């Protein structure tokens, strides 16, 4: 028997529940009850508490006819009416005291549902109560208590509408990622008699696409997928950009069972366009759904890696929600009735505006396209530090060597060592510094590439020809921390706020004499990223350090301050020596590149104990564009990094 709360002063006249209920609706003068233990408020409060907990045994219920309703039946019906919202019961509260009219009372309540993403749906209802012959206040149960438009058998349903995902913009404010034509290549199982033969021909065609698809299209499970699919199904094999599909259309279009669906997808201008920096947008994966069930649903588009991943919340916006009324169909599934009881508009995402320049990025991607090794190219505008391009060659998806690599800089670091030596007055470009075949420090022997020797030559020639032994001999003049001081004046080891992760370098300091000698030409414990070296090169060209910037909106809050002006006589001498690298030194293949003069420095960097194992580097600038090229295990810079730099410079818009 459900319990309710008796009044201290019991009414003695007999109750006529139907008459009383009707009288309350006709408008007999209403009186506001005093809140207390004997009032209907206690029954209302118990009802609201039990609604959330699922336990209504302390509340008495009757229907509109006065017939008693079991509490368990009310619990069940509330859950059914709540439908797709049942898992998250609403917040409920009584609004003021009840109003008593004869043997009935009404009390206002506030119902507030929290939908996904903290969207709130709140509304008011009136709870009617009847005072029975036993002196108890009983809640008059009706589906409209849950929501005014509900009737018995209805269910609340939730429709989620995603907002439009915003784009990543280039420096001109144009979307980098935009709808572009694609072709979905598939196979219809009942039209294929020779599955192994079809797989072989498809594989051969896909491998012929240029640039090469990375990772390669995996057809290993295609026979199994075809055998398990419906005979007339479209079994998707791969989605190709339209330009890639057109390359091989003649080879695959007439193959038995092949089918093609044209569509559009949000894509960057090319498959490799700043791919690691931008990241990707894909349907929600199992890991996304498990980690953020409150945020993502199956089918949602989610940013992964790069800018798309880091700024996913900003770019995707906030979903909208519509609460609708459903009813069970003939097969038991819930079918919308067409009634909407609440609607919250989705909020579109906010775009990211970057400093990327499409033409420069295309030039950088194109320069790396034929490179088989992992590689990177970063370009920075000298005048303001804007990152114009961040390209990565072959490698795992999402790997941003351009910003994250931590590798020795090799002889490109002679740019830093030379600046330190010039600042200290240890040398001038004309100072004679011997370039011997070998130079030994504390029992450690240093040599030049291909064991060359120049003899006694001006320091500028040592620099242009990249003589390791000359720099090893000069290392003591830098002192224990001179190399680090010079590096920091160019922004290395700084605290940069780009809005994305980036390694700013670690410069050797206070090492042993042998370590200082190695560090003077970019070996030892010094590590850099291509971005760090591009920024340092831009500082030389500009005359002071300025932190690279990538995001314009939202702009990072704590960009590093501008560096102090470099000593004019030092930086002017260094610029002249970097020009000689191109005119008469190790990068002479660049001297006929069209446009303004090219300045630069080559570098090879040993990465293990085998002198034959080297990374290749080139840093430099032309006009207002400074850049760094890195090729992992690239061997001699003249064979890999310098040709990449030439392809990049020749492709830049004039």
NUTI-142177 format. One line per 5 residues: number of its first residue (from 0); their letters; for each residue x, y, z of C-alpha. Coordinates in Angstrom, 1 decimal. Example, Ala and Ser with C-alpha at 12.3 -4.5 7.8 and 13.67 -1.06 7.14 Angstrom:
NUTI-142177
0> as> 12.3/-4.5/7.8 | 13.7/-1.1/7.1
This chain:
NUTI-142177
0> xxxxx> 0.0/0.0/0.0 | 1.6/3.3/-1.1 | 2.3/5.8/1.7 | 1.3/9.5/1.5 | 1.2/12.3/3.9
5> xxxxx> -1.9/13.0/6.1 | -3.0/16.5/7.1 | -3.2/17.3/10.8 | -6.7/18.6/10.4 | -8.7/15.9/8.6
10> xxxxx> -11.7/17.0/6.5 | -14.9/15.3/7.8 | -17.1/15.7/4.8 | -17.2/12.7/2.3 | -14.9/13.1/-0.7
15> xxxxx> -16.3/13.1/-4.2 | -13.1/12.9/-6.2 | -14.4/13.5/-9.6 | -16.6/16.4/-8.5 | -13.6/17.9/-6.6
20> xxxxx> -11.3/17.6/-9.6 | -13.9/19.2/-11.8 | -14.5/22.0/-9.3 | -10.8/22.8/-9.2 | -10.8/23.2/-13.0
25> xxxxx> -14.0/25.4/-13.0 | -12.4/28.0/-10.8 | -13.6/27.8/-7.3 | -11.7/30.4/-5.3 | -8.1/29.2/-4.8
30> xxxxx> -6.2/29.5/-1.6 | -2.4/29.2/-1.2 | -1.5/26.6/1.3 | 1.0/27.0/4.0 | 4.1/24.9/3.4
35> xxxxx> 4.4/22.2/6.0 | 4.3/18.6/6.9 | 0.6/18.3/6.4 | 0.4/20.0/3.0 | 0.4/18.6/-0.5
40> xxxxx> 3.9/19.9/-1.0 | 5.3/16.8/0.7 | 3.6/14.5/-1.8 | 4.8/16.7/-4.7 | 8.4/16.6/-3.3
45> xxxxx> 8.3/12.9/-2.8 | 7.0/12.4/-6.4 | 9.8/14.5/-7.8 | 12.4/12.7/-5.8 | 11.0/9.3/-6.8
50> xxxxx> 10.8/10.3/-10.4 | 14.6/10.7/-10.5 | 15.4/7.7/-8.4 | 12.9/5.3/-9.9 | 11.3/4.6/-6.5
55> xxxxx> 7.8/6.0/-6.0 | 6.6/3.6/-3.2 | 6.1/6.6/-0.8 | 3.7/8.3/-3.2 | 0.0/7.6/-3.7
60> xxxxx> -1.4/7.9/-7.3 | -4.9/8.1/-8.8 | -5.9/8.6/-12.4 | -8.3/11.3/-13.6 | -11.3/9.1/-12.7
65> xxxxx> -10.1/8.6/-9.1 | -9.0/5.0/-9.6 | -5.8/4.1/-7.8 | -2.7/3.6/-9.9 | 0.1/1.4/-8.6
70> xxxxx> 3.4/3.2/-8.0 | 5.3/0.6/-10.0 | 3.1/1.3/-13.0 | 3.8/5.0/-12.8 | 7.6/4.3/-12.7
75> xxxxx> 7.3/2.1/-15.7 | 5.2/4.6/-17.6 | 7.5/7.5/-16.8 | 10.5/5.5/-18.2 | 8.5/4.6/-21.3
80> xxxxx> 7.4/8.2/-21.9 | 10.9/9.5/-21.4 | 11.9/7.2/-24.3 | 15.4/8.1/-25.6 | 15.9/10.5/-22.7
85> xxxxx> 15.3/7.9/-20.0 | 19.0/7.3/-19.3 | 19.4/10.8/-18.0 | 16.4/11.7/-15.8 | 15.7/15.4/-15.6
90> xxxxx> 16.4/17.8/-12.7 | 13.1/18.5/-11.0 | 12.0/21.1/-8.5 | 8.8/22.4/-7.0 | 8.0/26.1/-7.7
95> xxxxx> 6.5/27.6/-4.6 | 3.6/26.3/-2.5 | 0.7/24.3/-3.7 | -2.7/26.0/-4.2 | -5.6/24.1/-2.6
100> xxxxx> -9.1/24.4/-3.9 | -11.6/22.2/-1.9 | -10.3/18.6/-2.1 | -7.8/19.3/-4.9 | -4.5/21.1/-5.1
105> xxxxx> -2.1/22.1/-7.8 | 1.7/22.7/-7.6 | 4.0/24.1/-10.2 | 7.1/22.1/-11.0 | 10.2/22.9/-13.2
110> xxxxx> 11.5/20.1/-15.4 | 15.0/20.4/-16.9 | 16.6/17.8/-19.1 | 20.3/17.9/-19.9 | 20.8/16.7/-23.4
115> xxxxx> 24.2/15.8/-24.9 | 26.7/18.6/-24.9 | 25.1/20.3/-21.9 | 22.2/21.6/-23.9 | 19.3/22.3/-21.5
120> xxxxx> 15.7/21.8/-22.2 | 13.5/23.3/-19.4 | 9.7/23.8/-19.0 | 7.0/24.1/-16.4 | 4.2/21.7/-15.6
125> xxxxx> 1.4/21.6/-13.1 | 1.0/18.6/-10.7 | -2.6/18.0/-9.7 | -3.4/16.3/-6.4 | -6.5/14.9/-4.9
130> xxxxx> -7.3/14.7/-1.1 | -8.8/11.3/-0.5 | -11.3/10.1/2.1 | -8.3/8.8/4.1 | -6.8/12.3/4.4
135> xxxxx> -4.0/11.6/2.0 | -2.8/13.8/-0.8 | -2.5/11.7/-3.9 | -0.9/12.7/-7.2 | -3.2/12.6/-10.2
140> xxxxx> -1.1/10.6/-12.7 | -1.3/11.5/-16.4 | 1.3/11.3/-19.2 | 1.1/15.1/-19.6 | 3.0/15.4/-16.3
145> xxxxx> 6.1/14.4/-18.2 | 5.5/16.7/-21.1 | 2.2/18.5/-22.1 | 1.9/16.9/-25.6 | 2.5/13.3/-24.5
150> xxxxx> -0.3/10.8/-24.4 | -0.3/7.2/-23.3 | 2.0/5.2/-25.7 | 4.1/8.2/-26.8 | 7.8/8.3/-26.4
155> xxxxx> 10.2/11.2/-26.3 | 12.9/10.9/-29.0 | 16.1/12.8/-29.6 | 17.3/13.9/-33.0 | 20.9/15.3/-33.1
160> xxxxx> 21.9/17.7/-35.8 | 25.6/18.4/-36.3 | 26.7/21.9/-37.1 | 28.7/22.7/-40.2 | 32.3/22.0/-39.6
165> xxxxx> 34.4/25.1/-40.2 | 37.5/25.2/-42.4 | 41.2/25.8/-42.0 | 41.9/28.9/-43.9 | 45.0/30.1/-45.7
170> xxxxx> 46.6/33.5/-45.2 | 44.2/35.1/-47.6 | 41.2/33.7/-45.7 | 40.3/31.1/-48.3 | 39.4/27.6/-47.2
175> xxxxx> 42.3/25.2/-47.6 | 40.0/22.2/-47.3 | 37.0/22.5/-49.6 | 34.6/20.1/-51.4 | 36.5/18.4/-54.2
180> xxxxx> 35.4/15.6/-56.6 | 36.1/12.1/-55.6 | 35.3/8.7/-57.0 | 34.5/5.6/-54.9 | 35.8/2.5/-56.5
185> xxxxx> 33.9/-0.7/-55.7 | 33.1/-4.2/-56.8 | 29.7/-6.0/-57.2 | 30.3/-9.6/-56.1 | 27.9/-11.4/-58.5
190> xxxxx> 29.6/-9.9/-61.5 | 33.1/-11.3/-60.7 | 34.1/-14.8/-61.8 | 37.9/-14.5/-61.2 | 38.4/-12.7/-57.9
195> xxxxx> 42.2/-13.3/-57.7 | 42.6/-12.0/-61.2 | 40.6/-8.9/-60.5 | 42.6/-8.2/-57.3 | 45.9/-8.5/-59.2
200> xxxxx> 44.8/-6.0/-61.9 | 43.4/-3.5/-59.3 | 46.6/-3.7/-57.3 | 48.7/-3.0/-60.4 | 46.6/0.0/-61.4
205> xxxxx> 46.6/1.5/-57.9 | 50.3/1.2/-57.7 | 50.6/3.2/-60.9 | 49.0/6.3/-59.4 | 51.3/9.3/-59.1
210> xxxxx> 52.1/10.6/-56.6 | 52.2/7.2/-54.9 | 49.3/6.5/-52.6 | 50.7/6.3/-49.0 | 49.8/4.0/-47.4
215> xxxxx> 49.2/1.7/-50.4 | 45.7/0.4/-51.1 | 45.5/-2.9/-49.1 | 43.5/-5.5/-51.1 | 44.4/-8.5/-48.9
220> xxxxx> 40.9/-8.8/-47.4 | 38.9/-8.0/-50.6 | 38.2/-11.7/-51.6 | 36.8/-12.3/-48.1 | 34.7/-9.2/-48.1
225> xxxxx> 33.3/-10.1/-51.5 | 32.4/-13.6/-50.4 | 30.6/-12.3/-47.3 | 28.7/-9.4/-49.0 | 25.3/-9.5/-50.6
230> xxxxx> 25.7/-10.6/-54.3 | 24.4/-7.3/-55.6 | 26.2/-5.1/-53.1 | 28.6/-2.3/-53.8 | 31.7/-3.3/-51.9
235> xxxxx> 33.9/-0.3/-51.6 | 37.6/-0.8/-52.4 | 39.1/2.7/-52.2 | 38.1/6.4/-52.5 | 40.2/8.3/-55.0
240> xxxxx> 40.6/12.0/-55.8 | 39.1/12.6/-59.3 | 42.6/13.4/-60.7 | 44.0/10.1/-59.4 | 41.0/8.1/-60.7
245> xxxxx> 41.4/9.7/-64.2 | 45.0/8.4/-64.3 | 43.9/4.8/-64.1 | 40.3/4.9/-65.4 | 41.2/3.2/-68.7
250> xxxxx> 42.8/0.3/-66.7 | 40.0/-0.4/-64.3 | 36.7/0.9/-65.8 | 35.9/-2.2/-67.9 | 37.2/-4.8/-65.4
255> xxxxx> 34.4/-7.3/-64.5 | 32.4/-6.2/-61.5 | 34.0/-2.8/-61.0 | 31.5/0.0/-60.1 | 32.1/3.7/-59.6
260> xxxxx> 30.3/6.3/-57.5 | 31.1/10.0/-58.0 | 30.9/12.3/-55.0 | 32.5/15.2/-53.3 | 34.5/15.3/-50.0
265> xxxxx> 36.2/18.0/-48.0 | 39.8/17.8/-49.1 | 43.0/19.9/-49.3 | 44.2/21.0/-52.7 | 46.4/17.9/-53.0
270> xxxxx> 46.7/14.6/-51.1 | 50.0/15.7/-49.6 | 49.2/19.3/-48.9 | 50.6/20.1/-45.5 | 49.0/16.8/-44.5
275> xxxxx> 50.8/16.3/-41.1 | 50.2/19.9/-40.1 | 46.6/20.0/-41.1 | 45.7/16.5/-39.8 | 42.6/14.7/-41.2
280> xxxxx> 38.9/14.7/-40.7 | 37.4/11.2/-40.5 | 34.3/9.4/-39.2 | 34.5/8.9/-35.5 | 36.6/5.8/-34.7
285> xxxxx> 36.1/3.3/-31.9 | 38.7/5.1/-29.8 | 36.9/8.4/-30.2 | 33.6/6.9/-29.1 | 35.1/5.1/-26.1
290> xxxxx> 37.1/8.2/-24.9 | 34.4/10.8/-25.4 | 30.9/9.2/-25.4 | 29.4/12.5/-24.3 | 30.8/14.2/-27.3
295> xxxxx> 30.8/11.9/-30.3 | 28.3/9.5/-31.9 | 28.9/7.0/-34.7 | 29.0/8.8/-38.0 | 30.3/12.1/-36.5
300> xxxxx> 33.2/13.7/-38.3 | 36.2/14.0/-36.0 | 39.6/15.8/-36.4 | 42.6/13.5/-36.0 | 46.1/14.9/-35.7
305> xxxxx> 47.5/18.3/-36.6 | 45.3/21.3/-36.5 | 42.2/19.4/-37.2 | 42.7/17.3/-34.0 | 44.0/20.0/-31.7
310> xxxxx> 41.2/22.4/-32.6 | 38.4/19.9/-33.2 | 36.1/21.4/-30.7 | 36.4/24.8/-32.3 | 36.1/23.6/-35.9
315> xxxxx> 33.2/21.2/-35.3 | 31.0/23.6/-33.4 | 28.2/22.4/-31.2 | 25.5/20.0/-32.2 | 21.8/21.0/-32.2
320> xxxxx> 19.0/18.9/-30.7 | 15.4/18.4/-31.5 | 13.1/16.5/-29.0 | 10.4/14.8/-30.9 | 7.5/12.5/-30.1
325> xxxxx> 7.6/8.9/-31.3 | 5.2/6.0/-31.2 | 5.8/2.3/-31.6 | 5.2/1.1/-35.2 | 3.7/-2.2/-36.3
330> xxxxx> 7.1/-3.9/-35.9 | 7.7/-2.4/-32.5 | 10.3/0.2/-33.7 | 9.7/3.8/-32.7 | 8.4/6.0/-35.5
335> xxxxx> 8.4/9.8/-35.4 | 4.9/11.3/-35.3 | 6.0/14.6/-36.7 | 5.6/16.5/-33.4 | 8.6/18.5/-32.2
340> xxxxx> 8.5/19.7/-28.6 | 12.0/21.3/-28.4 | 14.6/22.5/-30.8 | 18.1/23.9/-30.2 | 19.9/25.1/-33.3
345> xxxxx> 23.4/23.6/-34.0 | 26.2/26.1/-33.7 | 28.6/26.0/-36.7 | 32.3/25.7/-36.1 | 34.7/28.6/-36.1
350> xxxxx> 37.4/28.5/-38.7 | 41.1/28.6/-38.1 | 43.0/31.2/-40.1 | 46.6/30.2/-40.7 | 49.6/31.9/-42.4
355> xxxxx> 50.0/29.1/-45.0 | 50.4/30.2/-48.6 | 48.9/27.8/-51.0 | 51.4/28.5/-53.8 | 54.4/28.2/-51.5
360> xxxxx> 53.0/25.0/-49.9 | 52.4/23.5/-53.3 | 56.0/24.3/-54.2 | 57.3/22.7/-51.0 | 55.1/19.5/-51.5
365> xxxxx> 56.2/19.3/-55.1 | 59.9/19.6/-54.2 | 59.6/16.6/-51.8 | 57.3/14.5/-54.0 | 60.0/12.4/-55.7
370> xxxxx> 62.1/12.0/-52.5 | 61.9/8.3/-51.2 | 63.3/9.1/-47.7 | 61.5/10.8/-44.9 | 62.0/14.5/-45.4
375> xxxxx> 60.7/17.9/-44.6 | 60.7/21.5/-45.9 | 59.7/24.5/-43.9 | 59.4/28.0/-45.4 | 59.1/31.2/-43.3
380> xxxxx> 58.4/34.7/-44.5 | 61.4/36.8/-43.3 | 59.5/40.1/-42.9 | 57.0/38.9/-40.3 | 57.9/35.3/-39.4
385> xxxxx> 54.8/33.8/-41.0 | 55.0/30.1/-41.7 | 54.3/29.8/-45.5 | 54.7/26.1/-45.9 | 55.3/23.0/-43.8
390> xxxxx> 55.8/19.9/-46.0 | 56.7/16.4/-45.1 | 57.8/13.6/-47.4 | 57.1/9.9/-47.1 | 56.5/8.6/-43.6
395> xxxxx> 53.8/7.5/-41.2 | 50.5/9.5/-41.5 | 50.5/12.5/-39.1 | 54.2/12.5/-38.6 | 55.3/16.2/-38.7
400> xxxxx> 59.1/16.1/-39.1 | 58.9/19.7/-40.2 | 58.1/20.8/-36.7 | 58.8/17.9/-34.4 | 62.1/16.3/-35.6
405> xxxxx> 64.9/16.4/-33.1 | 68.0/15.7/-35.2 | 71.6/17.0/-35.4 | 71.9/20.0/-37.8 | 75.3/19.1/-39.3
410> xxxxx> 77.2/21.8/-41.1 | 74.2/24.1/-41.4 | 75.1/24.9/-37.8 | 78.2/26.6/-39.1 | 75.9/29.5/-39.6
415> xxxxx> 75.5/29.7/-35.8 | 79.1/29.0/-35.0 | 80.3/31.6/-37.5 | 77.9/34.2/-36.0 | 79.3/33.5/-32.5
420> xxxxx> 82.9/33.7/-33.7 | 82.2/37.0/-35.6 | 80.4/38.4/-32.6 | 83.4/37.7/-30.4 | 85.9/39.2/-32.8
425> xxxxx> 87.6/35.8/-33.0 | 87.6/35.9/-36.8 | 86.7/38.1/-39.8 | 85.7/36.7/-43.2 | 89.3/37.3/-44.3
430> xxxxx> 91.1/35.7/-41.4 | 93.2/32.8/-42.5 | 92.1/29.6/-41.0 | 93.8/26.3/-42.0 | 91.6/23.6/-43.4
435> xxxxx> 93.5/20.4/-42.8 | 92.4/16.9/-43.8 | 92.0/15.9/-40.1 | 92.1/17.7/-36.8 | 92.4/15.9/-33.4
440> xxxxx> 91.0/17.0/-30.0 | 91.6/14.9/-26.9 | 92.3/11.8/-29.0 | 89.2/12.3/-31.2 | 89.9/12.8/-34.8
445> xxxxx> 87.7/15.0/-37.0 | 87.8/15.1/-40.8 | 86.0/16.7/-43.8 | 83.6/15.1/-46.2 | 85.5/13.0/-48.7
450> xxxxx> 88.7/13.8/-46.7 | 89.3/17.1/-48.6 | 91.8/19.7/-47.4 | 92.1/23.4/-48.4 | 95.2/24.4/-46.6
455> xxxxx> 95.5/28.0/-45.3 | 92.5/29.9/-46.7 | 90.3/32.8/-45.7 | 87.6/31.9/-43.1 | 84.9/32.8/-45.7
460> xxxxx> 86.3/30.0/-47.9 | 86.3/27.5/-45.0 | 82.6/28.4/-44.6 | 81.7/28.3/-48.3 | 83.4/24.9/-48.8
465> xxxxx> 82.2/23.6/-45.4 | 85.5/22.7/-43.8 | 84.8/20.8/-40.5 | 88.4/20.8/-39.3 | 88.7/24.6/-39.5
470> xxxxx> 85.6/25.0/-37.3 | 86.8/22.3/-34.9 | 90.1/24.3/-34.5 | 88.2/27.5/-33.8 | 85.8/25.9/-31.3
475> xxxxx> 87.9/27.0/-28.2 | 87.4/30.6/-29.2 | 83.7/30.3/-28.7 | 84.1/29.3/-25.0 | 82.0/26.8/-23.2
480> xxxxx> 78.6/28.5/-23.9 | 79.4/30.7/-26.9 | 77.6/28.4/-29.3 | 74.5/28.3/-27.1 | 74.5/32.1/-26.8
485> xxxxx> 74.7/32.6/-30.5 | 72.0/30.0/-31.1 | 69.7/31.7/-28.6 | 70.2/35.0/-30.3 | 68.6/33.3/-33.3
490> xxxxx> 65.7/32.0/-31.3 | 66.9/28.4/-30.7 | 65.9/26.8/-27.4 | 63.1/29.5/-27.1 | 59.7/29.2/-25.6
495> xxxxx> 57.5/29.5/-28.7 | 53.7/29.6/-28.7 | 52.6/28.6/-32.2 | 49.4/27.0/-31.3 | 50.9/23.6/-32.2
500> xxxxx> 53.8/21.6/-30.9 | 57.2/22.4/-32.2 | 60.8/21.6/-31.1 | 62.9/24.8/-30.9 | 66.2/23.1/-30.5
505> xxxxx> 68.8/22.2/-27.9 | 72.3/23.6/-28.3 | 75.4/22.0/-26.9 | 77.0/24.0/-24.1 | 79.9/23.5/-21.6
510> xxxxx> 80.9/20.2/-23.0 | 84.4/18.6/-23.2 | 86.9/20.1/-25.7 | 86.0/17.2/-28.1 | 82.3/17.9/-27.7
515> xxxxx> 82.8/21.6/-28.3 | 84.7/20.8/-31.5 | 82.0/18.5/-32.7 | 79.3/21.0/-31.8 | 81.0/23.7/-33.8
520> xxxxx> 79.9/22.0/-37.0 | 76.5/20.7/-35.9 | 77.4/17.3/-34.4 | 77.7/16.5/-30.7 | 74.6/16.9/-28.6
525> xxxxx> 73.0/19.7/-30.6 | 69.5/18.9/-31.9 | 67.2/21.0/-34.0 | 64.0/20.8/-36.1 | 63.5/22.1/-39.6
530> xxxxx> 61.3/24.8/-38.3 | 63.9/25.9/-35.7 | 66.6/26.1/-38.4 | 64.2/28.0/-40.8 | 63.5/30.5/-38.1
535> xxxxx> 67.2/30.9/-37.3 | 68.0/31.4/-41.0 | 65.2/34.0/-41.2 | 66.7/35.8/-38.2 | 70.1/36.1/-40.0
540> xxxxx> 68.3/37.5/-43.1 | 66.2/39.9/-41.0 | 68.8/41.0/-38.5 | 66.9/39.8/-35.4 | 64.8/36.9/-34.2
545> xxxxx> 61.0/36.8/-34.6 | 59.1/33.8/-33.5 | 57.5/32.0/-36.4 | 53.7/32.3/-36.4 | 51.3/29.9/-37.9
550> xxxxx> 47.8/30.8/-36.5 | 46.3/34.2/-37.1 | 42.9/33.4/-35.6 | 42.9/32.3/-32.8 | 46.3/34.0/-32.4
555> xxxxx> 48.5/32.4/-29.7 | 48.4/34.3/-26.4 | 52.1/34.2/-25.5 | 54.3/34.6/-28.5 | 58.0/34.9/-27.8
560> xxxxx> 59.2/38.5/-27.7 | 61.4/39.8/-30.6 | 65.1/39.1/-30.2 | 67.7/41.8/-29.8 | 69.2/43.2/-33.0
565> xxxxx> 72.1/41.2/-34.2 | 75.5/43.0/-34.5 | 75.3/44.7/-37.9 | 79.0/43.9/-38.8 | 78.6/40.3/-37.8
570> xxxxx> 75.4/39.6/-39.6 | 76.4/41.4/-42.7 | 79.6/39.3/-42.9 | 77.6/36.2/-42.3 | 75.1/37.0/-45.1
575> xxxxx> 78.0/37.6/-47.5 | 79.5/34.2/-46.6 | 76.2/32.5/-47.1 | 75.9/34.0/-50.5 | 79.4/32.6/-51.4
580> xxxxx> 78.1/29.1/-50.5 | 75.9/29.5/-53.5 | 78.2/31.3/-55.8 | 81.4/29.4/-55.3 | 80.7/26.8/-52.5
585> xxxxx> 78.9/23.6/-51.9 | 75.5/24.8/-53.2 | 76.7/26.3/-56.5 | 74.0/24.5/-58.4 | 71.6/27.1/-57.0
590> xxxxx> 73.4/30.1/-58.5 | 71.3/30.2/-61.7 | 67.9/29.9/-59.9 | 65.7/32.8/-61.3 | 64.9/35.7/-59.1
595> xxxxx> 66.8/37.4/-56.3 | 70.1/36.1/-55.0 | 70.0/32.8/-53.0 | 71.9/32.6/-49.7 | 72.4/29.3/-47.9
600> xxxxx> 74.4/26.7/-46.1 | 74.6/23.0/-46.8 | 75.0/20.3/-44.1 | 75.5/16.6/-43.6 | 74.9/15.2/-40.1
605> xxxxx> 76.1/11.9/-38.8 | 73.4/10.2/-36.7 | 75.3/7.1/-35.5 | 78.8/5.8/-35.3 | 79.1/5.1/-39.0
610> xxxxx> 80.4/8.2/-40.8 | 78.7/6.9/-44.0 | 75.3/7.3/-42.3 | 74.3/11.0/-42.6 | 71.2/13.2/-42.7
615> xxxxx> 71.2/15.9/-45.4 | 70.3/19.5/-44.9 | 70.1/22.8/-46.7 | 69.1/26.2/-45.2 | 68.8/29.5/-47.0
620> xxxxx> 66.7/32.3/-48.2 | 65.7/34.1/-51.4 | 63.9/37.4/-51.3 | 61.5/37.3/-48.4 | 61.4/33.5/-48.1
625> xxxxx> 63.7/31.6/-45.7 | 63.6/27.9/-45.6 | 65.1/24.7/-44.3 | 65.3/21.3/-46.1 | 65.9/18.1/-44.2
630> xxxxx> 66.3/14.6/-45.6 | 66.6/11.7/-43.2 | 69.5/9.4/-44.2 | 69.9/11.6/-47.3 | 73.6/11.2/-47.6
635> xxxxx> 75.5/14.1/-49.1 | 73.4/17.3/-49.0 | 74.5/18.1/-52.6 | 72.8/14.9/-53.8 | 69.5/15.3/-52.0
640> xxxxx> 68.8/18.4/-49.9 | 70.2/20.9/-52.4 | 68.2/19.5/-55.4 | 65.1/19.7/-53.3 | 65.8/23.3/-52.5
645> xxxxx> 66.3/24.0/-56.2 | 63.0/22.4/-57.1 | 61.3/24.4/-54.4 | 62.8/27.8/-55.4 | 62.1/27.3/-59.1
650> xxxx> 58.5/26.5/-58.3 | 57.9/29.6/-56.2 | 55.6/32.2/-57.8 | 57.5/35.2/-59.2
